[in-house]
Amino acid sequence: KLLRFRRFRSRGLYFATEADFTDIYFEEQDSEAVDLDYHVHIVQSSGWTEKNIEEYMSLLYAKDMDLSKPLWRFHILNDLANGRHVLLAQINHTLGDGISMVRVLFGLVDD
């Protein structure tokens, strides 16, 4: 469902401007061109505690995303120590602000 949203199947193109700013434009790709193996990562996280999750998140956000791909990734953590599961969404702010992303996420689970 996520690929219904144009921004999630578009990659950013960045251009330096004369004013030391960067303009960003989006180049839409076909849904089939989006590499879901890259964008959806199932993490071996059996038995992880909250501390393990925090360390994992720190590593994720310390790395830059691949600018040649759409700027989002999901990380699925299963079978944590407390018996729960976690979905971490790593979405670059150029795809939308907090409210628009909440709408997208509700659109994913609303059926």
Buried (B, 14 or more C-beta within 10 A) or exposed (E): EBBEBEBBBBBBEEEEEEEEEEEEEBEEBEEEEBEEEEBBBEBEBEEBEEEBBEEBBEEBEEEEBEEEBBBBBBBEBEEBBEEEEBEBEBBBEEBBEEEEBEEBBEEEEEE
